[in-house]
C-alpha cells in the first residue's frame, strides 16, 4: 500500500493544478446540491422496538388527532404573594393571555385553565396548554413572538408568567465551537511549524473536507430523510481529524525535505509513509462510527454514518489535496529563517565544510520524556493507572437520562416554568406516564380500561390517575398517570416496571394489551436499549480494530495493550463527565448552570468516537517504534526513537483535537456541551496519559515479547506494509547506505540521519 500511496502522492504533487480544480469542482457541486436541497424535515425521536415507542406508534395509528406531532407550549401562571390565581383580576389577566393566542397563525388550540381544571389545589397556580399545527422547528418567528408577547401581557398585569414546552426552543447547534476550535488549532500549528504556510495548510485542507462532508449531508438530507442534527457530529469530528491528518503528512514532508529529498519525491514519500498511517487511523474511526448502526437507533445510525463519511473525505483530502498544495508551497513550507539556514549550510557543504555545529545533539522533549519513563516503568505505570482509576470513580454512580427543561439554566423561562409546576402540582407532574390500552381484540373497550384503572389504583407511587379517554372507535384508551416522584428518579423507574407487571396480569383477565409510554417510560426504555447494545457494540468495534492493528504492527500484545488503554481513557472521561455535569464539580467554569442525569447516549458515543481517535495516536506513535525495532534497535531504544520523531507531532495533533472539542463546550445546548467536554477530556487522557505514558512503560516491561506474533498467524494476516518496506525496495533504498547529511531546521544544523531508519517516522 505504501508504494501505491507514494505514486498517488507524486501524481497529486505533479498534477497539482488538476487535483485542486477537481476538489474545487467537487466542492462547487456539493455546494450547489446543498443550496438546492430542501431543509430537513423535523422527525420525532424514535427508538424502534421498545415498549414506550410502541405506545406512541399505536396512538398515531388509532388516534391521529391526539398525536399530530405539532409543537406545544405550557404557559404557567402564578398569582402574586397572598393572592389566588382565580381571583377576578388575576383570572381576567390569565384569560387575556389565552385570548391573545387563540385564532393566531399556526395555533391549533389554547385551553382555558379554569375550564380545563388545570389549577393547583391551593389556587395559586394555573397553566394553559397551547397546541400548534406545525412542529417546533418550523414555527415562524412571528408565532414565537406572539407567544412571548402574550406572556409579557400577563407579567404586565402583575402575574408571574413562565413558558415551557418546545414552542420557544432555541437553536441547539454547536454555537461558535467551530470558530474557537479553528483558532486554537491555528495557534498550535503556528507554534509547531513556525511557518505561516505550514500552519495554514492543515486548516485549509480540513475546512475543505468539512465543507464537502457536511455539504453532502445537507444535499442528501431530503433524499434519506435525515434529521437536522445529523451533521453536528460530522462537523465536530471532520474538523478535528482533518487537521490532524494533514498535520501528519505536512510534518513528514518537511522531514523528507530536511534529508535532502526533492520536493516531489518528498511529497510522495510523505504520502506513502505518513499517508499509510492516516489510512489505517481513518479506517479505525470509520469502523467505530459506522458500528453505531448496530445499536438500532435511527438518530445514532444517521449521525454515525454521516460522521464516518466525513472522516473518509478527510482521509482522501490528506492523500490527494494536501500533496497538491505542497506542490505549490515547495520549500516555502519552512519559514524564511529556516530556508536561509538551509541555503547557508548547503553552501558550507559545497565549500568542503562539515556543516555541523557542536552542541546541537541535545535530546528533544520527546526523547527526554521517553527516557524518564523507561528508567522507572513500573512506578510510572502504577501512578498513571491509579490516576485514571481515581478519575473513573464517579462513573460508578452515573445516572442516565434524556435532557428536559429541568436541566436548563434557571435563567430560562422553560426552567422557571418547570419549577413552578413541580412546586404547585408535585414532582411527577412534569413527567406523566401514558398507559395505552389496546382493546381491539376485546369486545368491550370501556370494561377493559376500567379493569386496568382499578389495577393501577393498587400500585404504589402514583399521585393521581386521570379518567380514561377513548378514540372514536372506542378500541383504544389512554389513562394518564402522575407519578409521586420526579421523572428521572429511581422511584419512577420502579413505578414503570410495577405498572408493566400489572399490565401483564390484566391482559390475562381482559385480553387487552396494555403499553406504558410517556416521557419517563421512553427515557427508561431508551437507556436500557443503549445499555444492552453497549457490550455487543464494544466487542464488534474493538474486535475489528484489534485485527486491523495486528495487521499494522504484526503483533498480538500491542493491539491488546492499545484496547486496554482505550478502556481506561473512556471510563476516566465518563467519570469526569459525571463529576461535572451530574455532581456539579467546577460546572460554573464551563457554564453548567444545572446538574442532572448524564445523556443516555454519552457512554456509547464516547466508546465509538474515542476508540477511533485513540487508535490514531496509537498508529502514529507506535509505528515509529515498530520500524526502529525491525531495523535492529533494542526494544527500549526503539521506544525512545519513536518518541524522538513522533512525540512532538502527536502532541500537537492531540492539542488541536482537544481544542476543537473544547470549543463546543460553549454551545448553548447541554447535549452538545456534554459531548464536547467528554471528547476533549477523553483525548486529553488518552493522548497524554495512555499513549505518552502507559504505552512506553508497558512496552519497556514487555521487551521483545511486545512484537511477538506466531508464525502461523503471521501467514494468515496480510502484510499491509505500513512501515514502507515495499516502498524502500521499490525506490531502491539500501538499508546499509552511508549516512546522509541532512538539515535540521530546529537548530539550523546538518546532522547525521539514516534515511532507511527514519523513513517511516511521522
VEXMI-352118 format. One line per 10 residues: number of its first residue (from 1); their letters; for each residue x, y, z of C-alpha. Coordinates in nm, 3 decimals, padded with zeros to 5 digits. Each point is the difference from the previous one (the first is absolute). Example, Ala and Ser with C-alpha at 12.3 -4.5 7.8 and 13.67 -1.06 7.14 Angstrom:
1) as) 01.230/-00.450/00.780; 00.137/00.344/-00.066
END
This chain:
1) xxxxxxxxxx) 00.000/00.000/00.000; 00.286/00.238/00.077; 00.121/-00.029/-00.360; -00.345/00.078/-00.139; -00.034/00.300/00.228; 00.349/00.117/-00.096; -00.105/00.002/-00.365; -00.325/00.173/00.091; 00.183/00.269/00.195; 00.246/00.067/-00.283
11) xxxxxxxxxx) -00.280/00.009/-00.255; -00.197/00.250/00.211; 00.313/00.212/00.046; 00.084/-00.008/-00.370; -00.356/00.065/-00.120; -00.082/00.236/00.282; -00.206/00.243/-00.209; -00.225/-00.279/-00.125; -00.041/-00.145/00.350; -00.090/00.338/00.148
21) xxxxxxxxxx) -00.247/00.066/-00.282; -00.163/-00.339/00.058; -00.046/00.070/00.370; -00.132/00.348/-00.073; -00.244/-00.153/-00.248; -00.111/-00.256/00.260; -00.048/00.276/00.255; -00.200/00.207/-00.248; -00.215/-00.297/-00.095; -00.067/-00.085/00.365
31) xxxxxxxxxx) -00.070/00.364/00.078; -00.249/00.024/-00.283; -00.174/-00.317/00.113; -00.017/00.124/00.359; -00.141/00.338/-00.107; -00.271/-00.166/-00.207; -00.092/-00.262/00.258; -00.305/00.055/00.212; 00.050/00.048/00.371; -00.010/-00.331/00.188
41) xxxxxxxxxx) -00.341/-00.062/00.149; -00.038/-00.031/00.372; -00.021/-00.362/00.110; -00.133/-00.116/00.332; 00.252/-00.180/00.215; -00.062/-00.372/-00.040; 00.154/-00.322/00.126; -00.148/-00.296/-00.187; -00.093/-00.303/00.204; -00.027/00.144/00.351
51) xxxxxxxxxx) -00.336/-00.002/00.180; -00.024/00.378/00.039; 00.046/00.039/-00.377; -00.264/-00.263/-00.066; -00.241/00.207/00.209; 00.077/00.309/-00.209; -00.042/-00.191/-00.325; -00.332/-00.145/00.115; -00.134/00.344/00.088; 00.106/00.134/-00.339
61) xxxxxxxxxx) -00.186/-00.282/-00.172; -00.317/00.002/00.213; -00.025/00.365/00.109; 00.181/00.213/-00.260; -00.178/00.310/00.129; 00.171/-00.048/00.339; 00.346/-00.058/-00.148; 00.024/00.261/-00.270; 00.365/00.073/00.076; -00.042/00.376/00.030
71) xxxxxxxxxx) 00.192/00.220/00.242; -00.143/00.069/00.343; 00.031/00.263/00.268; -00.104/00.003/00.361; -00.057/00.348/00.140; 00.029/-00.001/00.378; -00.169/00.276/00.201; 00.060/00.073/00.368; -00.188/00.261/00.198; 00.183/00.266/00.202
81) xxxxxxxxxx) 00.085/-00.095/00.359; -00.306/-00.031/00.218; -00.243/-00.014/-00.296; -00.177/-00.276/-00.188; 00.025/-00.053/-00.374; -00.378/-00.024/-00.042; -00.066/00.338/00.165; -00.189/00.223/-00.240; 00.289/00.226/-00.097; 00.249/-00.284/-00.038
91) xxxxxxxxxx) -00.248/-00.219/-00.187; -00.061/00.282/-00.247; 00.374/00.034/-00.058; 00.032/-00.374/-00.066; -00.289/00.000/-00.245; 00.150/00.301/-00.176; 00.322/-00.195/-00.062; -00.189/-00.304/-00.126; -00.222/00.218/-00.219; 00.306/00.165/-00.156
101) xxxxxxxxxx) 00.103/-00.343/-00.134; -00.330/-00.144/-00.114; -00.053/00.027/-00.373; 00.354/00.119/-00.077; 00.216/-00.147/-00.274; 00.111/-00.362/00.052; -00.187/-00.032/00.334; -00.230/-00.304/00.004; -00.145/00.056/00.347; 00.056/00.195/00.322
111) xxxxxxxxxx) -00.182/-00.147/00.302; -00.167/00.208/00.268; 00.159/-00.129/00.324; -00.314/00.069/00.202; -00.218/-00.203/-00.233; 00.262/-00.276/-00.040; 00.050/-00.022/00.375; 00.375/00.060/-00.014; 00.012/00.200/00.322; 00.205/-00.105/00.302
121) xxxxxxxxxx) -00.171/-00.112/00.320; 00.113/00.312/00.185; -00.135/00.218/-00.285; 00.327/00.190/-00.037; 00.109/-00.149/-00.333; -00.163/-00.095/-00.330; 00.125/-00.095/-00.342; -00.137/00.025/-00.353; 00.086/-00.266/-00.258; 00.063/00.140/-00.349
131) xxxxxxxxxx) 00.019/-00.233/-00.302; 00.145/00.099/-00.338; -00.066/-00.127/-00.349; 00.367/-00.025/-00.093; 00.308/-00.164/00.159; 00.222/00.221/00.214; 00.277/00.044/-00.257; -00.243/00.130/-00.265; -00.178/00.258/00.214; 00.029/00.351/-00.138
141) xxxxxxxxxx) 00.185/00.268/00.193; -00.318/00.203/00.025; -00.174/-00.299/00.159; 00.266/-00.019/00.269; -00.017/00.378/00.043; -00.377/-00.020/00.047; 00.051/-00.255/00.278; 00.265/00.212/00.168; -00.209/00.318/-00.024; -00.306/-00.177/00.141
151) xxxxxxxxxx) 00.202/-00.118/00.299; 00.131/00.351/00.051; -00.357/00.131/00.016; -00.058/-00.226/00.300; 00.317/00.125/00.168; -00.105/00.359/-00.060; -00.326/-00.081/00.180; 00.196/-00.104/00.310; 00.012/-00.377/-00.047; 00.303/-00.226/-00.009
161) xxxxxxxxxx) -00.013/-00.153/-00.348; 00.243/-00.260/-00.136; -00.014/-00.206/-00.321; 00.105/-00.364/-00.035; -00.015/-00.245/-00.286; 00.182/-00.009/-00.330; -00.175/00.293/-00.169; 00.262/00.243/00.132; 00.298/-00.226/-00.055; 00.320/00.170/-00.110
171) xxxxxxxxxx) 00.267/-00.114/-00.238; 00.164/-00.316/00.135; 00.295/00.014/-00.234; 00.365/00.014/00.099; 00.012/00.379/00.029; 00.344/00.143/-00.077; 00.178/-00.326/00.073; 00.146/-00.032/-00.349; 00.150/00.350/00.012; 00.153/-00.055/00.343
181) xxxxxxxxxx) 00.143/-00.334/-00.109; 00.152/00.148/-00.315; 00.163/00.283/00.196; 00.153/-00.245/00.250; 00.121/-00.222/-00.283; 00.157/00.300/-00.175; 00.198/00.092/00.311; 00.123/-00.358/00.053; 00.099/-00.040/-00.365; 00.184/00.333/-00.004
191) xxxxxxxxxx) 00.201/-00.102/00.306; 00.067/-00.349/-00.137; 00.118/00.101/-00.347; 00.116/00.358/00.046; -00.111/00.080/-00.355; -00.327/00.155/-00.115; -00.036/-00.221/-00.309; 00.060/-00.321/00.193; -00.241/00.113/00.273; -00.271/00.111/-00.239
201) xxxxxxxxxx) 00.006/-00.302/-00.230; -00.160/-00.249/00.244; -00.269/00.253/00.082; -00.078/00.059/-00.368; -00.019/-00.369/-00.084; -00.208/-00.082/00.310; -00.252/00.270/-00.088; -00.023/-00.143/-00.351; -00.071/-00.347/00.137; -00.263/00.129/00.243
211) xxxxxxxxxx) -00.165/00.209/-00.272; -00.022/-00.297/-00.235; -00.113/-00.240/00.272; -00.260/00.221/00.167; -00.113/00.138/-00.337; -00.062/-00.354/-00.121; -00.203/-00.075/00.312; -00.209/00.311/-00.060; -00.050/-00.085/-00.366; -00.112/-00.354/00.081
221) xxxxxxxxxx) -00.208/00.086/00.307; -00.325/00.009/-00.194; 00.077/-00.316/-00.196; 00.078/-00.211/00.308; -00.231/00.185/00.239; 00.284/00.104/00.230; -00.068/00.200/00.314; 00.129/00.358/00.040; 00.251/-00.110/00.267; 00.169/-00.263/-00.219
231) xxxxxxxxxx) 00.288/00.227/-00.105; 00.098/00.115/00.352; 00.228/-00.295/00.074; 00.133/-00.003/-00.358; 00.104/00.364/00.029; 00.167/-00.054/00.336; 00.195/-00.310/-00.100; 00.069/00.105/-00.358; 00.173/00.316/00.114; 00.207/-00.178/00.265
241) xxxxxxxxxx) 00.125/-00.294/-00.206; 00.035/00.211/-00.314; 00.253/00.226/00.171; 00.180/-00.294/00.161; 00.033/-00.205/-00.318; 00.134/00.295/-00.198; 00.236/00.080/00.288; 00.160/-00.344/-00.018; 00.052/00.015/-00.376; 00.138/00.355/00.007
251) xxxxxxxxxx) 00.232/-00.087/00.286; 00.131/-00.303/-00.188; 00.050/00.209/-00.313; 00.213/00.250/00.193; 00.200/-00.289/00.145; 00.069/-00.140/-00.348; 00.115/00.339/-00.125; 00.249/00.024/00.286; 00.152/-00.327/-00.121; 00.079/00.156/-00.336
261) xxxxxxxxxx) -00.293/-00.139/-00.200; -00.138/00.186/-00.296; -00.346/00.147/00.073; -00.188/-00.240/-00.228; 00.175/-00.304/00.143; -00.049/00.136/00.353; -00.373/00.038/-00.060; -00.022/-00.355/-00.134; 00.189/-00.142/00.296; -00.211/00.203/00.244
271) xxxxxxxxxx) -00.321/-00.140/-00.144; 00.148/-00.350/-00.029; 00.110/-00.011/00.365; -00.207/00.242/00.209; -00.286/-00.050/-00.246; -00.004/-00.373/00.074; -00.043/00.075/00.367; -00.276/00.250/-00.087; -00.187/-00.265/-00.198; -00.003/-00.250/00.285
281) xxxxxxxxxx) -00.069/00.260/00.266; -00.290/00.130/-00.206; -00.123/-00.353/-00.060; -00.021/-00.067/00.375; -00.202/00.320/00.048; -00.234/-00.093/-00.285; -00.049/-00.352/00.141; -00.081/00.140/00.345; -00.249/00.255/-00.135; -00.169/-00.229/-00.248
291) xxxxxxxxxx) -00.031/-00.258/00.275; -00.252/00.225/00.175; -00.254/-00.148/-00.240; -00.005/-00.320/00.206; -00.173/00.191/00.282; -00.308/00.027/-00.226; -00.090/00.356/00.094; -00.067/00.204/-00.316; 00.148/00.324/00.132; 00.324/-00.169/00.109
301) xxxxxxxxxx) 00.026/-00.189/-00.328; -00.042/00.320/-00.202; 00.253/00.194/00.205; 00.252/-00.285/-00.004; -00.018/-00.065/-00.375; 00.006/00.372/-00.082; 00.305/00.055/00.220; 00.169/-00.311/-00.145; -00.050/00.139/-00.350; 00.150/00.333/00.101
311) xxxxxxxxxx) 00.303/-00.174/00.151; 00.045/-00.197/-00.323; -00.002/00.329/-00.190; 00.267/00.133/00.239; 00.220/-00.300/-00.083; -00.041/00.057/-00.375; 00.083/00.368/00.044; 00.317/-00.088/00.192; 00.113/-00.244/-00.272; -00.071/00.218/-00.304
321) xxxxxxxxxx) -00.073/00.365/00.073; 00.277/00.039/00.258; 00.284/-00.114/-00.232; -00.148/00.217/-00.275; 00.017/00.307/00.223; 00.351/-00.104/00.104; 00.085/00.021/-00.369; -00.085/00.369/00.005; 00.180/00.056/00.332; 00.322/-00.186/-00.081
331) xxxxxxxxxx) 00.275/00.086/00.248; -00.200/00.298/00.121; -00.155/-00.249/00.237; 00.289/00.111/00.221; 00.022/00.349/00.142; 00.226/00.259/-00.163; 00.259/-00.029/00.275; 00.021/-00.379/-00.038; 00.034/00.028/-00.378; 00.291/00.241/00.040
341) xxxxxxxxxx) 00.172/-00.237/00.242; -00.060/-00.284/-00.243; 00.164/00.191/-00.284; 00.293/00.107/00.220; 00.075/-00.353/00.115; -00.025/-00.136/-00.355; 00.253/00.263/-00.103; 00.232/-00.113/00.281; -00.027/-00.359/-00.121; 00.073/00.107/-00.356
351) xxxxxxxxxx) 00.309/00.182/00.127; 00.126/-00.315/00.167; -00.115/00.072/00.354; -00.176/-00.239/00.233; -00.307/00.217/00.045; -00.024/-00.127/00.357; 00.018/00.197/00.321; 00.095/-00.135/00.338; -00.255/-00.013/00.276; -00.293/-00.052/-00.229
361) xxxxxxxxxx) -00.081/-00.361/00.088; -00.194/00.080/00.316; -00.294/-00.244/00.037; -00.339/00.150/-00.068; -00.287/-00.002/00.246; -00.146/-00.322/-00.139; 00.331/-00.181/00.044; 00.046/00.126/00.355; -00.353/-00.101/00.097; 00.041/-00.350/-00.146
371) xxxxxxxxxx) 00.329/-00.045/00.185; -00.167/00.113/00.324; -00.276/-00.259/-00.040; 00.245/-00.276/-00.093; 00.208/00.061/00.312; -00.297/-00.073/00.229; -00.271/-00.176/-00.207; -00.172/-00.175/00.293; -00.042/00.316/00.207; -00.120/00.202/-00.299
381) xxxxxxxxxx) -00.245/-00.273/-00.102; -00.145/-00.032/00.352; -00.041/00.377/00.043; -00.164/00.041/-00.342; -00.241/-00.291/00.045; -00.095/00.103/00.354; -00.050/00.359/-00.114; -00.238/-00.101/-00.277; -00.171/-00.240/00.238; -00.061/00.282/00.248
391) xxxxxxxxxx) -00.145/00.217/-00.275; -00.227/-00.288/-00.100; -00.152/-00.044/00.348; -00.288/00.248/-00.052; -00.115/-00.209/-00.297; -00.114/-00.269/00.247; -00.287/00.228/00.106; -00.093/00.113/-00.350; -00.371/00.060/-00.060; -00.118/-00.003/-00.360
401) xxxxxxxxxx) -00.289/00.196/-00.144; -00.124/00.221/-00.280; 00.024/00.380/00.031; -00.315/00.194/00.084; -00.084/00.343/00.139; 00.129/-00.100/00.345; 00.363/00.013/-00.119; -00.028/00.342/-00.157; 00.137/00.310/00.163; -00.211/00.167/00.266
411) xxxxxxxxxx) 00.026/00.314/-00.213; -00.230/-00.156/-00.261; -00.376/00.028/00.011; -00.029/-00.372/-00.079; 00.188/-00.095/00.317; -00.193/00.247/00.217; -00.329/-00.133/-00.137; 00.114/-00.356/00.073; 00.078/00.093/00.360; -00.334/00.178/00.049
421) xxxxxxxxxx) -00.189/-00.309/-00.118; 00.205/-00.228/00.223; -00.061/00.223/00.299; -00.375/00.033/-00.056; -00.100/-00.335/-00.151; 00.260/-00.241/00.135; 00.338/-00.140/-00.113; -00.153/-00.246/-00.245; -00.219/00.249/-00.180; 00.267/00.087/-00.258
431) xxxxxxxxxx) 00.038/-00.367/-00.093; -00.340/-00.162/-00.036; -00.031/-00.360/-00.112; -00.244/-00.105/-00.271; -00.157/-00.342/00.039; -00.141/-00.101/-00.339; -00.258/-00.280/00.000; -00.032/-00.180/-00.334; -00.348/-00.156/00.010; -00.023/-00.079/-00.371
441) xxxxxxxxxx) -00.024/-00.372/00.085; -00.246/00.067/00.280; -00.367/00.057/-00.067; -00.034/00.244/00.289; 00.273/00.266/00.003; -00.151/00.195/00.286; -00.017/-00.308/00.222; 00.366/-00.076/-00.078; 00.103/00.359/00.082; -00.196/-00.015/00.326
451) xxxxxxxxxx) 00.177/-00.323/00.097; 00.340/00.155/-00.072; -00.091/00.315/00.197; -00.105/-00.207/00.301; 00.328/-00.195/-00.013; 00.203/00.323/-00.022; -00.172/00.128/00.314; 00.178/-00.272/00.197; 00.349/00.097/-00.126; 00.208/00.203/00.244
461) xxxxxxxxxx) 00.178/00.318/-00.111; -00.286/00.152/-00.202; -00.113/00.352/00.092; -00.311/00.006/-00.221; -00.177/-00.195/-00.273; -00.201/00.192/-00.260; -00.322/-00.149/-00.140; 00.050/-00.205/-00.315; -00.060/00.172/-00.334; -00.091/-00.194/-00.315
471) xxxxxxxxxx) 00.045/00.034/-00.373; -00.302/00.015/-00.229; -00.009/-00.378/-00.048; 00.028/-00.049/00.376; 00.257/-00.272/-00.051; 00.287/00.199/00.146; 00.007/00.169/00.339; 00.252/00.247/00.145; 00.047/00.019/00.375; 00.230/00.278/00.122
481) xxxxxxxxxx) 00.189/-00.067/00.321; 00.187/00.256/00.207; 00.284/-00.164/00.197; 00.070/00.106/00.356; 00.371/00.033/-00.083; 00.199/00.213/-00.243; 00.042/-00.131/-00.358; 00.368/-00.095/00.021; -00.012/-00.170/00.342; 00.048/-00.369/00.072
491) xxxxxxxxxx) -00.344/00.002/00.164; -00.160/00.090/-00.334; 00.200/-00.275/-00.168; -00.130/-00.251/00.253; -00.352/00.132/-00.057; 00.022/-00.061/-00.375; 00.110/-00.359/00.060; -00.280/-00.051/00.254; -00.264/00.130/-00.242; 00.128/-00.231/-00.273
501) xxxxxxxxxx) -00.017/-00.295/00.235; -00.360/00.094/00.077; -00.074/00.028/-00.372; 00.106/-00.361/-00.050; -00.248/-00.107/00.266; -00.292/00.200/-00.144; 00.061/-00.140/-00.348; -00.067/-00.347/00.131; -00.341/00.117/00.124; -00.105/00.237/-00.280
511) xxxxxxxxxx) 00.197/-00.110/-00.307; 00.097/00.364/-00.059; 00.363/00.102/-00.049; 00.122/00.282/00.222; 00.303/00.214/-00.087; 00.174/00.254/00.221; 00.127/00.312/-00.175; 00.073/00.362/00.076; 00.326/00.186/00.055; 00.133/-00.193/00.301
521) xxxxxxxxxx) -00.083/-00.338/-00.157; 00.171/00.100/-00.324; 00.304/00.111/00.197; 00.016/-00.330/00.190; -00.046/-00.215/-00.311; 00.249/00.203/-00.202; 00.267/-00.024/00.269; -00.057/-00.374/00.028; 00.033/-00.043/-00.376; 00.334/00.181/00.007
531) xxxxxxxxxx) 00.123/-00.202/00.298; -00.093/-00.325/-00.173; 00.178/00.107/-00.320; 00.317/00.131/00.164; 00.184/-00.330/00.049; -00.081/-00.145/-00.346; 00.100/00.331/-00.158; 00.320/00.012/00.202; 00.085/-00.356/-00.097; -00.064/00.069/-00.368
541) xxxxxxxxxx) 00.199/00.322/-00.021; 00.289/-00.107/00.220; 00.019/-00.339/-00.170; 00.021/00.146/-00.350; 00.248/00.264/00.110; 00.224/-00.258/00.169; 00.010/-00.195/-00.326; 00.097/00.317/-00.188; 00.272/00.083/00.252; 00.134/-00.355/-00.016
551) xxxxxxxxxx) 00.046/00.051/-00.373; 00.169/00.337/00.059; 00.235/-00.098/00.284; 00.044/-00.375/-00.066; -00.057/-00.059/00.371; -00.258/-00.140/00.240; 00.085/00.181/00.323; 00.029/00.351/-00.146; -00.362/00.005/-00.131; -00.127/-00.147/00.328
561) xxxxxxxxxx) 00.194/00.263/00.192; -00.148/00.268/-00.226; -00.354/-00.121/00.071; 00.061/-00.018/00.374; 00.136/00.353/00.008; -00.303/00.122/-00.191; -00.235/-00.148/00.260; 00.189/00.182/00.274; -00.031/00.335/-00.177; -00.372/-00.052/-00.069
571) xxxxxxxxxx) -00.097/-00.083/00.358; 00.215/00.287/00.128; -00.171/00.245/-00.234; -00.342/-00.135/00.104; 00.099/00.059/00.360; 00.096/00.359/-00.084; -00.334/00.052/-00.176; -00.191/-00.132/00.303; 00.201/00.218/00.239; -00.072/00.316/-00.200
581) xxxxxxxxxx) -00.347/-00.049/-00.148; -00.162/-00.223/00.264; 00.180/00.102/00.319; 00.067/00.359/-00.103; 00.374/00.008/00.075; 00.153/00.305/-00.173; -00.313/00.021/-00.214; -00.013/00.377/00.029; 00.333/00.022/-00.181; -00.150/-00.138/-00.321
591) xxxxxxxxxx) -00.351/00.138/00.029; -00.179/-00.300/00.153; -00.285/00.178/00.177; -00.193/-00.308/00.098; 00.109/-00.353/00.081; -00.200/-00.303/-00.100; 00.025/-00.350/-00.143; 00.257/-00.074/-00.267; -00.134/-00.016/-00.354; -00.089/-00.363/-00.074
601) xxxxxxxxxx) 00.205/-00.004/-00.321; 00.318/00.129/00.165; 00.165/-00.335/00.087; -00.049/-00.151/-00.343; 00.101/00.327/-00.167; 00.326/00.005/00.192; 00.068/-00.366/-00.071; -00.052/00.044/-00.374; 00.172/00.332/-00.057; 00.284/-00.020/00.251
611) xxxxxxxxxx) 00.100/-00.348/-00.110; 00.053/00.118/-00.354; 00.195/00.306/00.111; 00.206/-00.197/00.252; 00.112/-00.236/-00.274; 00.117/00.305/-00.198; 00.264/00.077/00.260; 00.083/-00.366/00.045; 00.070/-00.041/-00.371; 00.194/00.324/-00.041
621) xxxxxxxxxx) 00.218/-00.046/00.308; 00.058/-00.375/00.018; 00.065/-00.047/-00.373; 00.329/00.187/00.044; 00.094/-00.226/00.289; -00.081/-00.309/-00.203; 00.207/00.117/-00.294; 00.301/00.077/00.223; -00.023/-00.343/00.161; -00.022/-00.175/-00.337
631) xxxxxxxxxx) 00.318/00.177/-00.107; 00.208/-00.128/00.287; -00.058/00.227/00.295; -00.061/-00.151/00.343; -00.358/00.006/00.131; 00.080/00.281/00.245; 00.194/00.206/-00.254; -00.277/-00.041/-00.257; -00.240/00.164/00.246; 00.235/00.296/00.031
641) xxxxxxxxxx) 00.032/00.023/-00.378; -00.376/-00.003/-00.042; -00.039/00.286/00.247; 00.291/00.193/-00.148; -00.166/00.022/-00.339; -00.368/-00.024/00.086; -00.072/00.152/00.340; 00.006/00.363/-00.115; -00.241/-00.055/-00.284; -00.233/-00.226/00.200
651) xxxxxxxxxx) -00.002/00.259/00.278; -00.095/00.272/-00.246; -00.271/-00.222/-00.152; -00.147/-00.078/00.341; 00.001/00.365/00.106; -00.177/00.093/-00.322; -00.266/-00.265/00.051; -00.047/00.101/00.363; -00.035/00.361/-00.112; -00.257/-00.086/-00.266
661) xxxxxxxxxx) -00.211/-00.204/00.241; 00.040/00.251/00.283; -00.134/00.268/-00.231; -00.338/-00.174/00.009; -00.018/00.029/00.379; -00.128/00.354/-00.053; -00.302/-00.125/-00.196; -00.340/00.103/00.136; -00.137/-00.355/-00.023; 00.081/-00.222/00.300
671) xxxxxxxxxx) 00.040/-00.311/-00.217; 00.260/00.162/-00.227; 00.176/00.149/00.302; 00.020/-00.339/00.169; 00.128/-00.174/-00.315; 00.265/00.268/-00.052; 00.123/-00.027/00.359; -00.004/-00.380/-00.002; 00.196/-00.026/-00.324; 00.252/00.268/00.100
681) xxxxxxxxxx) 00.070/-00.170/00.334; 00.018/-00.343/-00.163; 00.259/00.117/-00.255; 00.196/00.169/00.280; 00.012/-00.321/00.205; 00.063/-00.229/-00.295; 00.271/00.203/-00.175; 00.202/00.115/00.298; -00.062/-00.262/00.269; -00.063/-00.317/-00.200
691) xxxxxxxxxx) 00.199/00.041/-00.323; 00.281/00.222/00.133; 00.039/-00.164/00.341; -00.157/-00.343/00.035; 00.098/-00.120/-00.349; 00.377/00.053/00.037; -00.007/-00.144/00.352; -00.181/-00.315/-00.115; 00.225/-00.042/-00.305; 00.306/00.035/00.222
701) xxxxxxxxxx) -00.127/-00.275/00.229; -00.103/-00.229/-00.287; 00.330/00.032/-00.183; 00.031/-00.218/-00.310; -00.324/-00.182/00.078; -00.191/00.316/-00.091; 00.073/-00.072/-00.367; -00.063/-00.374/00.011; -00.233/-00.154/-00.255; -00.036/-00.375/-00.054
711) xxxxxxxxxx) 00.129/-00.117/-00.336; -00.331/-00.161/-00.094; -00.187/00.322/00.078; 00.253/00.207/-00.192; -00.082/-00.201/-00.310; -00.372/00.065/00.042; 00.023/00.374/00.058; 00.063/00.203/-00.317; 00.309/00.219/-00.011; -00.137/00.351/-00.052
721) xxxxxxxxxx) 00.350/00.153/-00.011; -00.074/00.299/00.218; 00.370/00.004/00.087; 00.091/00.059/-00.364; 00.228/-00.301/-00.056; -00.146/-00.054/-00.346; 00.036/00.370/-00.072; 00.370/-00.005/00.087; 00.053/-00.298/-00.230; -00.195/00.178/-00.271
731) xxxxxxxxxx) 00.216/00.312/00.039; 00.321/-00.199/00.019; 00.097/00.131/00.343; 00.288/-00.198/00.147; -00.037/-00.077/00.368; 00.378/00.007/00.036; 00.044/00.325/-00.191; 00.241/00.251/00.137; -00.157/00.250/00.232; -00.112/00.315/-00.180
741) xxxxxxxxxx) 00.054/00.350/00.124; -00.334/00.162/00.072; -00.117/00.342/00.114; -00.187/00.038/00.329; -00.198/00.328/-00.003; -00.050/-00.017/00.377; 00.364/00.100/00.055; 00.124/00.093/-00.345; 00.254/-00.281/-00.020; 00.074/-00.290/-00.226
751) xxxxxxxxxx) -00.011/-00.322/00.197; 00.055/-00.369/-00.070; -00.327/-00.165/-00.101; -00.050/-00.355/-00.119; -00.265/00.034/-00.274; -00.096/-00.366/00.020; -00.039/00.002/00.376; -00.210/00.318/00.004; -00.208/-00.066/-00.311; -00.319/-00.077/00.188
761) xx) 00.024/00.256/00.276; -00.293/00.239/00.015
END
